[in-house]
């Protein structure tokens, strides 16, 4: 009776390689699609366009390619060209601008743009999540908790808000636990009572 171990090993290895090939292929197609969109938009001179929609599309590709400073400049142009756009478009552009600024660690300016997005569309959970994250990074944990709770009232199954809120609550519990600490009676002392 032959051992099935080598055959099983080879089949598992082939299966693993097939999965890796599919994942790499999808990523390659996604990058190629973004590159083609960027080339198409640059050739159409979207940066000089008068339409905020074209600028937003260009900035979206720049954000996916992690060209944050270029995306910020493009989105600032889009904000300037917002005229008769619906409120939802204003919210999308302001949120994207806040995101690109937050990616560059400019959280205070990002907060301003997230708030402008929320003025345009008050029940916008993505902007609320982003605003809460920026507040968290600026160590405004109470404001961040309130914002995450507001997200959960809008979308009770929002995984990001649930995870970040749990993390903030755990951090708050650790801080209150360390503040209360051990009482003097519980702290270790030397035989003369002065501590270590």
PEVENUR-V139877 format. One record per residue. RES is the residue in one letter. PHI is phi in whole degrees, 0 to 359 (* if undefined). D_FIRST is the distance of its C-alpha to the first C-alpha in Angstrom with 1 decimal. Layout:
RES/PHI/D_FIRST, RES/PHI/D_FIRST
This chain:
X/*/0.0, X/280/3.8, X/280/6.6, X/271/9.1, X/299/11.9, X/297/13.3, X/293/13.5, X/296/15.1, X/298/17.3, X/295/18.5, X/296/19.2, X/296/21.1, X/295/23.0, X/296/23.9, X/298/25.1, X/297/27.1, X/296/28.7, X/295/29.6, X/296/31.3, X/298/33.2, X/297/34.2, X/294/35.7, X/297/37.6, X/295/38.9, X/298/39.9, X/297/41.8, X/296/43.6, X/297/44.5, X/295/45.9, X/296/47.9, X/295/49.4, X/296/50.3, X/297/51.9, X/295/54.0, X/298/55.0, X/295/56.1, X/295/58.0, X/296/59.7, X/297/60.7, X/299/62.0, X/290/64.0, X/291/65.4, X/291/66.5, X/281/68.1, X/56/69.9, X/294/68.9, X/294/70.1, X/265/73.6, X/290/73.2, X/269/75.6, X/266/73.0, X/292/71.3, X/295/68.3, X/295/67.5, X/295/68.0, X/296/65.7, X/297/63.0, X/297/63.4, X/295/63.2, X/297/60.1, X/294/58.3, X/296/59.8, X/294/58.5, X/296/55.0, X/272/55.2, X/63/56.6, X/264/59.9, X/294/61.8, X/293/65.2, X/293/65.4, X/295/64.3, X/297/67.0, X/296/69.7, X/295/68.6, X/291/68.6, X/296/72.0, X/296/73.3, X/296/71.7, X/296/73.5, X/296/76.8, X/264/76.3, X/290/75.6, X/233/78.5, X/256/77.9, X/283/74.3, X/293/73.1, X/299/72.5, X/295/68.8, X/295/68.8, X/300/71.0, X/297/68.5, X/298/65.5, X/292/67.4, X/296/68.7, X/295/65.3, X/296/63.7, X/295/66.5, X/299/66.0, X/297/62.3, X/293/62.9, X/290/65.5, X/296/63.2, X/294/60.5, X/265/63.2, X/70/63.9, X/261/67.4, X/288/66.9, X/293/70.5, X/289/71.2, X/298/67.9, X/299/69.1, X/300/72.3, X/286/70.4, X/296/68.1, X/294/71.2, X/294/72.7, X/296/69.6, X/287/70.0, X/292/73.7, X/287/72.7, X/215/70.0, X/294/70.1, X/259/66.9, X/247/64.6, X/298/61.6, X/294/60.2, X/294/63.6, X/296/63.8, X/300/60.4, X/296/61.5, X/296/64.8, X/297/63.3, X/297/60.9, X/295/63.9, X/297/66.0, X/297/63.1, X/292/63.0, X/270/66.8, X/66/66.2, X/264/67.9, X/292/65.3, X/294/67.5, X/296/68.2, X/297/64.5, X/299/63.6, X/299/66.3, X/293/65.1, X/296/61.4, X/294/62.7, X/294/64.7, X/299/61.6, X/291/59.8, X/288/62.8, X/283/62.4, X/228/58.6, X/299/57.2, X/258/53.6, X/291/54.3, X/294/51.4, X/297/53.3, X/296/56.4, X/300/54.4, X/296/52.4, X/292/55.5, X/294/57.6, X/300/55.1, X/297/55.1, X/296/58.9, X/294/59.2, X/297/56.8, X/295/58.9, X/294/62.1, X/295/60.8, X/294/59.9, X/293/63.4, X/293/65.1, X/292/63.1, X/282/63.9, X/290/67.6, X/291/68.0, X/51/66.1, X/271/66.8, X/286/70.2, X/302/72.4, X/290/71.8, X/270/68.0, X/286/68.1, X/292/67.6, X/226/70.9, X/279/72.0, X/295/74.3, X/269/77.4, X/83/76.3, X/267/76.2, X/85/72.5, X/262/70.3
